[in-house]
């Protein structure tokens, strides 16, 4: 039988330099903004920064993240900085009813999607809208299939799924070399 009481630690590495020790974590510098999991001066994570990048792209297409706004729209950063929630969560919420996705598909494909409920109230209507948008995107050969079967994740505001889908849509339009300018 081996007893560890009263024995010296087997490592000669000081406790403050040993990963996993409480002192190591206490003495570690905070993550910098270049770290993937770090935050920047706004307190935003990498997902939040990606959401702002995607919001700029959506704004450049002439689509408002605020569905009720019809007039003068502030920039994506201004909208997010005034918001109390994180940009990634807010973008996921904006996509959760499917109307933003359907509007993006309509602009990018230059054809109207039929059967869209533009003011969905019920969960089934939101799910239907998201399904309509994803169904249209599935017909695009350049579109990555990774998020095209994630209707329920989008409706439930899963940040990773929404950011992945929008990034794929942006990459698909860049790949095709189509610059869509609203009429």
Buried (B, 14 or more C-beta within 10 A) or exposed (E): EEEEEEEEEEEEEEEEEEEEBEEBEEEEEEEEEEEEEEBEEBEBBBBBBBBBBBBEBBBEBEBBBEBEEEEEBBEBBEBBEEEEEBBBBBBBBBBBBBBBBBBBBBBBBEEEBEEBBEEBEEEEBBBBBBBBBBEBBEEBEEBBEEBBEBBEBBBBBBBEBBBBBBBBBBEBBEEBEEEBEEE
